[in-house]
């Protein structure tokens, strides 16, 4: 996931911060893999800024809503932090790649438009003017 110290050491360090599981046991997922799996893009990459925002937000939420929790990061706080970090990342991408944002907005307005499948802005007459 992080790749800073090697898989085993990274897993141990993140386990010390958040515990092993995203709930009571392994059925909800492992914290070490859950976080990056929910932040990565289609190429399996994670923006370092997005990862740092998520961990920072999870720490804030844990402090505010789960003050007696045994770990610095509560699993529910991690979930909320991923949602917040993802919204920020979407806003960044919309700013950087304006045609993609327009295509996604048009897609949301008319789910029959297949532009999301090919990421070509000329899939139909509605998308041709992007």
N, C-alpha and C positions, 0 to 999 in steps of 0.2 A: 504494500500500500504506500507507505511513505518512502521506504527505501533508504532511510538515513543511516540506520545502524545494522541493517541486515534483517531478514524476515523474523527470525526468532527473537532478536532483541527488540525490534519495533513492536512485535506482538506483546511482549512482556511489558514494555513501557506504556503502550496504550491501554493494556489491561489494568495497569496500576492507576491510570487516570480515569477509566470508565468502567472497569469490571470486564468480565469476559463476554457477557450476553446482553442482548438488546431487550431483555425481559428477565423473567425468573429462571429461564434455562435456555438451552441451545435452540429450541424450536422457533424462537423469534429472531435468531441470527446471532452472529458473533460481532461484537462492537468493532473489532479491528478490520473486518471486511465489509460490514454493513455501511459504514460511513463512506468509504471511497466508492463502493458500488452504487451509491445513491448520488454521488457528486460527479462522477466521471461522464465525459461526453461520449459520443458514438465511437470514438477512436480509443477509448479507454484512458484518456488523459484527464487530469484534474488541474485546474488553475490553482497555483499555490495560494493566491489571494482568496479564492473561494474556500479552500480548505481551512485557512487561518480564520476566516470569518465564521465558518461553521463551528470550529472548536471554541473560539472566543464567545460566540453567542451561546453555545451549549453551557459554557462555564457561568455566564451571566444568569441564564435561566435556572441552572442548578442552584446557584447562590440564592436567587430570589424565591423560587418555588419549592425547592427541596433542600433547605438549609441543613438538615440533619443527615443528609445522604452520606454514605461512607466513602464515596468516590467524588472526585472533582467534577465529573460529568455524569449526569443521570441519563438513562436511556431515553426517557421521554423528552428531555432537553435536547438530546442529539437529534431526535426526529424533528422537533420544531426548528432547530438551528439549520438543518438541511433544507427545510422549506424556505426559510428566510434567505439563506445563502443562494439557493437556486433562483429565487425571484430576483435577487440582485444581479446574478449572472445573466439571466434572461434580459434584463434591462441593458446590461453592458453589450450583449450581443446585438440587441436591437439597435443600439447606437452605432456599433461598428459595421454591421451588415444590414443596411436599411432595406434592401430588396427582400431579404429573407423575412424580416419583420412584417413587411407589407404582404408577402405571400401567406404567412401564417395567419395574419388578421383576416385576409380574404378567405382563407380556408375555414376559419372559425365561423365566418358568416355563411358559408355554403359548403357543407361537408362533402358535397358531390365533387368538388374540385380536387383533382389528384396531385396538385402541385407539391404536397408534402412527400410524395413518393419519389419524385425524381429530383427535386430541388432545382428544377429548371423553371425560370419565371415565365415561360411561354407555353405552358401546358394547355391553356385554354384562352378563349378570347378575353375573359375577365383578368387573367394574369398577364396577358400580353402587354398591357400598358404599365407594367411595374417599372 
